[in-house]
Amino acid sequence: VKMVRMNVLADCLKSIVNAERVGKRQVMIRPSSKVVVAFLKLMQKHGYIGEFEIIDDHRSGKIVVELNGRLNKCGVISPRYNIPVKKVDHTASVLLPSR
């Protein structure tokens, strides 16, 4: 019986947070997906992670992420909600913790 990954983005963020807490300088994430790559680009743009390299192994792909020690905690809000742009602030205040 083969196990199926239910949420690739949640697995990715959990492995990044765990590696950051242990103090590692880089972490390998697998499998790769378009959503994970887009989210990593956003994290890189805001300075939470360093460079990352996508490794194509002709299967599901891997990503090696350089960590810079600036990340405290990150996670996924599940299920992913579709919300209109006008309600982003309200939904963020309802779903995210107060701090």
N, C-alpha and C positions, 0 to 999 in steps of 0.2 A: 504494500500500500504506500503510495507516494503522498507526502504532505504538500499542500498548496499554500503559498504565501497569500494571506488575506489583504494585507496593507503594506505595500512595499515602502511607501514614504514613512510610515510609522517605524518600520524596522530600521530604515536608514537613519532617522533622527535619533532613535534609541541607541544605535551603535556609535553615533557621533558623540552623544552625551556621555556614554559609558567610557569611551576612549579619552574624552576630555577630563573626566573625573579622575581617571587613573594617572593622567599626566602624559599620555602619549603625544607624539608630535604629528603622527599621521595615522589614518585609519582606512581600511579597505571596505568598501560597501558593495554588496552584491545582493540581488540583481540590480541592474541599471534600468531606468525607464525615463521617458521624456519628462514626466512630472518631477522626478527626483532631480534631474539635471536642471530644470527650470528653477526649482526651489534652491538648489545649491548656488546657482548664479545670483539669485536674490540675496542669499546669505553672504556671498562673496562681495557683492556690491555694497552692502551695509557694513562690511568689515568683520563679520563674525568668524569667517574661515579664510584661509589663504587660498592658494591655487589648488585646482583639482584636475586630475587627468582621467579621461575616459579610456578604458582598456577594452578593445573589442576582441573577445575570445571566441567569436562565432557561436556563442550560446546566448546567455542572457546579458552578458557584459558585466564589467566591474568598474568601479570608480575609486581612485586613490585620492583622498582629501588631506591637504596639509592643514593642521590645526594650529591656531595661534594663541590659544589660552584665553580668549575673550568671551567664550560662551559659557553661561551659567546653566541654563536649562532651556530646552525647546521640546516641543511635542506636537502632536496632531490633534485637531478637534475632529472627532469622528461621531457621526457620519459627516461627510462634507456637505455643507449647506449651500444651496444656490440662493443668493440674496441680491436684490437690486442695489445699485450703487448708492442710492439715497439712504438706504438703511444700514450701511456698513458701520457707522459709528455706534448706532443703537445696538446692533447685533454684537459688536465687539465688547461693548460695556456689559451686555447680558452674559456672554459666554466666557470671557476672559476673567481671571482673578483680579481683585481690586488693586493689587500692587503692581 
